[in-house]
Every structure is written in structure tokens, then in C-alpha cells.
């Protein structure tokens, strides 16, 4: 099994594949270390994107150890890991370095619990300081978002689907991963209103009422697609070479390509991406008198500080104040 891309195999599949491609230090530490290493990725990390990121970080660390002739787990000391982190800072951003350190620390915690190691050599290692007060996600103005939505053709199934996806992300602050994993049944009626159910990170289920525009976009798409009764089927589907909907869900990568294409067609910035609509929706909501607490609830953020990173309402104020410098 390759450490850089760790799938979720069964124990039988793991046993049949063997451990030849695990890091050398893990292999040399014996069977218990091998199983604990595999189980760290397959049993403790449920999100496949997190699993891939942690596997890449751990794999890079062990390759560095091999290159520096550090071949055994018992030889690892805090000073060695601190040296690796210091070297990593020369080529990687602070958030990336912190993620790498967190991956290594969590793995060694798991090995300590499994009695593979007596102590965690990464426990005392400090990562770089990184304080974020303003997010980097590009946002559109409300007018630009409206231009984008209105520029999408409504006489094709692809256009109706694309408009529904972008509208959903704008009006619910949904992540693209939550949008592409929606089933038809996740758009449902409760009383007189239609609701949207999003399956967010960490297995959280999050329900929000549908904005009337989002409702109109999704209804138009569903009516044209004829999939309202396929409750367990994917809501947003890929298309084949004949531009017909398939039975498969559209992927995040395909949505990103679509967003880039639609933004280009509407003469909007090339930096526009899927996450743009999260920042765009939150900013538009706050500009119209919404509160950061309610924006947090709609976005399903754990902390209002995270929501604040998407708030671009202060950008224009800052520019106005700078223009007061009359020289």
C-alpha cells in the first residue's frame, strides 16, 4: 500500500497486499507498528481528503528521515523532528508546515497508544506561528454574482444544472464537496417551504431553508432532468459525450472547471473558484444586515472567527479610508 495515497482497504486486502511499500522505519519496527500505521489512516481518518493530505505529509517526513539516515522509529527525537520542521519552513507556507506537524504528531500519538513507542517525539515540537485575520478566498460583489448567474443559459440541461449548483453555493454558503454529494432527497419540502440538506465535513448533517432564487434554480433543473422521483440518486449529475445526464454525481474537479469556464464567459476574474461563492454569499448576507452569528449557523462553522474570514464588507471601507490621505 502506498503511503502517499491511502485508500480504505479491508483487512483482508491489506494482508494480501503486504507491507512492502510502507515507510522503512515502520517496516523495521515490526508487525504491531505496521498494523498501527495502516489503522491510523483507515480507522481514525474518515474524510478522504484529510486522509490523503495526512498520508502525503507523513510520507514526506519518512522519506526525509531515510535521506538523513534516520532508519528506526526508536531513533526519532524531538530535536530531529524540530529540524525537519525548520527545514520545511524554508519551502512551505506556515499553514502547510503546521498541517505536516499535526499529521506527524497524530500518527505518533496513535503509535504510543498502541504501545509501539514509549513517547511521542513530536509532542514538544512547536510549529510556526500563523495568525489569520482576513481570509484569502476571492469573493464577487453581489452585482457580479448576479451577472454570472444571469449569463448561464437556461435552455439546456447543462446550463440549468450549472446555474443550480452555483446558486446553491451562493445562497447556502455550501462547500462544493457538500453540493456534489447531495442526493435528490436532500432537497425536500417541509411545510410550505423547501429545504436543503447538506452533508458537511466530519459527517455533520446541516439543513437550511432554500432561498427563493435557489429554489427556482433547483426546481427548473429537476423539472428538465426528470429525476425528482429518484430520491436516492445524486442531485447534480455528470453528462456524457452527448450532453445527456448520467447516473453518476458530478465531481468537485468538474465543478471547478465549470466555474472557471462560466466566470470566463461572464468576464469575471480568473481567480473565481468554488469557494468564491461561500465568501460571496456570506459577504452579501452581512451587507444586508445579517449577523455574524447567523452567518456562522448557515455556513455550519464551529467558530464565528472562521466565518469572519469570509467577510469582505470591510474591504470598501478600508479603501475609502485610504483615499482620505490627501497628498
C-alpha positions in Angstrom: 0.0 0.0 0.0 1.4 3.4 -1.0 1.7 5.9 1.9 1.1 8.8 -0.4 -2.4 7.8 -1.4 -4.0 5.7 1.3 -7.4 4.1 0.3 -9.7 2.4 2.7 -8.9 -1.3 2.1 -10.3 -4.2 4.0 -8.0 -6.0 6.4 -8.1 -8.9 4.0 -6.9 -6.7 1.2 -4.2 -5.2 3.3 -2.9 -8.6 4.3 -3.0 -9.8 0.7 -1.1 -6.7 -0.5 1.6 -6.9 2.2 3.6 -4.1 3.7 6.4 -3.7 1.2 5.6 -0.1 0.4 5.2 1.2 3.9 8.0 3.5 5.2 11.1 1.6 6.0 11.1 2.7 9.7 7.6 1.3 10.1 8.5 -2.0 8.5 11.6 -2.4 10.6 9.6 -1.7 13.8 7.6 -5.0 13.4 4.1 -6.2 12.8 2.5 -4.1 15.6 3.9 -0.9 14.1 2.8 -1.9 10.6 -0.8 -2.6 11.6 -1.0 0.5 13.8 0.3 2.6 10.8 -2.3 1.2 8.5 -5.1 1.5 11.0 -4.2 5.2 11.7 -5.2 6.0 8.1 -8.0 3.5 7.6 -9.7 3.6 11.0 -9.2 7.1 12.5 -9.5 9.4 9.5 -12.9 9.2 7.7 -12.5 12.1 5.4 -10.7 11.0 2.2 -9.2 14.5 1.6 -7.8 14.7 5.1 -6.5 11.1 4.8 -4.7 12.0 1.5 -3.2 15.2 3.0 -2.0 13.4 6.1 -0.6 10.5 4.1 1.3 12.9 1.9 2.7 14.7 4.9 3.7 11.5 6.8 5.2 10.0 3.6 7.3 13.1 3.0 8.6 13.0 6.6 9.7 9.4 6.5 11.4 10.0 3.1 13.3 12.8 4.7 14.3 10.5 7.6 15.6 7.9 5.2 17.6 10.6 3.3 19.2 11.6 6.5 20.0 8.0 7.5 17.4 8.0 10.3 16.2 4.5 9.8 14.5 3.4 13.1 11.5 4.7 15.0 13.4 4.5 18.2 16.0 6.9 16.9 13.4 9.7 16.5 13.8 12.5 19.0 12.1 15.9 19.3 15.3 17.6 18.0 15.1 15.6 14.8 11.5 16.4 14.1 12.2 20.1 15.0 15.0 20.0 12.4 12.6 18.6 9.8 10.0 21.3 10.6 12.7 24.0 10.4 13.9 22.8 7.1 10.3 22.5 5.8 9.6 26.2 6.6 12.1 27.2 4.0 10.0 25.9 1.2 6.4 25.7 2.5 3.9 28.1 3.9 3.2 28.3 7.6 -0.3 26.6 7.3 1.2 23.7 5.3 4.0 23.3 7.9 1.5 23.3 10.7 -0.5 20.6 8.9 2.5 18.5 8.4 3.4 18.7 12.1 -0.1 17.9 13.1 -0.1 14.8 10.9 3.2 13.6 12.3 2.1 14.3 15.9 -1.2 12.5 15.5 0.5 9.4 13.9 2.9 9.1 16.8 0.1 9.6 19.3 -1.6 6.6 17.7 1.7 4.6 17.9 2.1 5.5 21.6 -1.5 4.4 22.3 -0.7 1.1 20.5 2.4 0.6 22.6 4.7 0.8 19.6 6.6 3.8 21.1 7.0 4.8 24.7 6.6 8.5 24.0 5.6 10.9 21.2 8.8 12.6 19.8 6.7 15.2 18.1 4.7 16.2 21.2 7.0 19.0 22.3 7.8 20.4 18.9 6.4 23.8 18.1 5.2 24.8 14.7 5.4 28.3 13.1 3.2 31.0 14.3 0.4 31.7 11.9 -2.4 34.2 12.7 -5.1 34.8 10.1 -7.4 37.8 10.4 -8.6 38.0 6.9 -9.3 35.1 4.5 -7.7 34.9 1.0 -10.8 33.4 -0.7 -11.7 35.6 -3.6 -15.2 37.0 -3.4 -17.5 38.5 -6.0 -19.7 41.5 -5.5 -23.4 40.8 -5.4 -23.7 42.5 -8.8 -21.0 40.3 -10.3 -22.6 37.2 -8.8 -25.9 38.2 -10.4 -24.1 38.8 -13.8 -22.6 35.3 -13.6 -25.9 33.6 -12.8 -27.8 35.5 -15.5 -25.1 34.7 -18.0 -25.7 31.0 -17.8 -28.1 29.7 -20.5 -31.4 28.3 -19.2 -32.4 26.4 -22.3 -30.0 23.4 -21.8 -29.9 20.8 -19.1 -26.2 21.6 -18.6 -26.9 25.3 -18.1 -29.8 24.6 -15.7 -27.6 22.3 -13.7 -24.6 24.7 -13.6 -26.9 27.6 -12.5 -28.4 25.4 -9.8 -25.0 24.4 -8.4 -23.7 28.0 -8.3 -26.9 29.3 -6.9 -26.9 26.6 -4.2 -23.4 27.6 -3.2 -24.2 31.3 -3.1 -27.5 31.0 -1.2 -26.5 28.3 1.3 -22.7 29.1 1.7 -22.2 25.4 0.9 -18.8 23.9 0.2 -18.5 22.3 -3.2 -18.0 18.9 -1.6 -21.4 19.1 0.2 -23.1 20.2 -3.1 -21.7 17.3 -5.2 -22.7 14.8 -2.5 -26.3 15.8 -2.4 -29.0 13.3 -3.2 -32.3 14.2 -4.8 -33.9 13.6 -1.4 -31.7 16.3 0.2 -33.9 18.9 -1.5 -37.1 18.4 0.3 -40.4 20.1 1.4 -41.1 20.9 5.0 -44.5 22.5 5.4 -44.8 25.3 2.8 -41.0 25.7 2.4 -38.4 23.8 0.6 -35.2 22.9 2.5 -31.7 21.9 1.6 -29.8 19.2 3.5 -26.0 19.4 3.3 -23.6 16.7 4.4 -20.7 18.7 5.7 -17.2 17.7 6.9 -17.0 15.3 9.8 -20.2 13.6 8.9 -22.3 16.6 10.1 -25.8 16.9 8.6 -26.8 20.5 8.1 -30.2 21.8 7.0 -31.1 25.3 5.8 -34.3 26.7 4.2 -34.0 27.3 0.4 -33.7 30.9 -0.7 -36.4 31.6 -3.3 -33.8 32.0 -6.0 -32.1 28.7 -5.1 -35.5 27.1 -5.1 -36.3 28.4 -8.5 -33.0 27.2 -9.9 -33.2 23.7 -8.5 -36.8 23.3 -9.5 -36.0 24.3 -13.1 -33.2 21.8 -13.2 -35.2 19.0 -11.7 -38.1 19.5 -14.0 -35.9 19.4 -17.0 -33.8 16.5 -15.7 -36.9 14.5 -14.8 -35.2 12.9 -11.7 -37.5 14.1 -8.9 -38.6 10.6 -8.1 -35.0 9.2 -8.0 -34.7 10.1 -4.3 -31.5 8.1 -3.6 -29.8 9.2 -6.8 -27.3 12.1 -7.0 -28.9 15.5 -7.4 -26.2 17.1 -9.5 -25.1 14.7 -12.2 -22.3 14.5 -14.8 -23.1 14.4 -18.5 -21.9 12.1 -21.3 -20.4 13.0 -24.6 -23.9 13.5 -26.0 -24.7 16.1 -23.2 -27.1 13.7 -21.5 -27.2 13.3 -17.8 -25.6 10.2 -16.4 -26.4 8.3 -13.2 -23.2 9.5 -11.7 -22.6 12.6 -9.5 -20.6 15.4 -10.9 -17.2 15.6 -9.3 -15.6 18.5 -7.5 -13.0 18.8 -10.2 -15.7 19.1 -12.9 -17.5 21.7 -10.9 -14.3 23.8 -10.6 -13.7 23.5 -14.4 -17.3 24.6 -14.9 -17.0 27.6 -12.6 -13.8 28.7 -14.3 -15.5 28.4 -17.7 -18.6 30.2 -16.6 -16.5 33.0 -14.9 -14.5 33.5 -18.1 -17.7 33.7 -20.2 -19.1 36.4 -17.9 -15.7 38.3 -18.0 -15.2 37.8 -14.3 -11.8 37.3 -12.5 -9.9 34.1 -13.3 -9.4 33.7 -9.6 -13.1 32.8 -9.2 -13.4 29.3 -7.8 -15.9 27.1 -6.0 -15.1 28.6 -2.6 -15.7 32.1 -4.0 -19.4 31.6 -3.6 -19.1 30.9 0.1 -17.3 34.2 0.6 -19.7 35.9 -1.8 -22.8 34.7 -0.1 -21.6 35.5 3.4 -20.5 39.0 2.4 -23.8 39.7 0.7 -25.7 38.5 3.7 -23.7 40.7 6.1 -24.0 43.7 3.8 -27.8 43.4 4.0 -27.9 43.5 7.8 -27.3 39.8 8.7 -25.4 39.0 11.8 -22.1 37.1 12.0 -23.7 34.6 14.4 -26.5 33.7 11.9 -24.0 33.6 9.1 -22.0 31.1 11.2 -25.1 29.0 11.6 -25.9 29.0 7.9 -22.3 28.2 7.0 -22.1 25.5 9.7 -18.8 26.9 11.1 -17.7 25.9 14.5 -16.4 29.4 15.3 -17.5 32.9 14.3 -13.9 33.6 13.7 -13.9 31.2 10.8 -17.0 32.9 9.4 -15.3 36.3 9.8 -12.5 35.2 7.4 -15.1 35.2 4.6 -16.5 38.6 5.4 -15.4 41.2 2.8 -17.6 44.0 4.0 -14.7 45.9 5.4 -12.7 46.0 2.1 -14.6 49.0 0.6 -14.4 50.8 4.0 -10.7 50.3 4.1 -10.3 51.7 0.6 -12.5 54.7 1.4 -10.3 55.5 4.5 -7.1 55.2 2.5 -8.4 57.7 -0.1 -8.7 60.2 2.8 -4.9 60.5 2.6 -4.8 63.7 0.5 -1.3 64.3 -0.6 
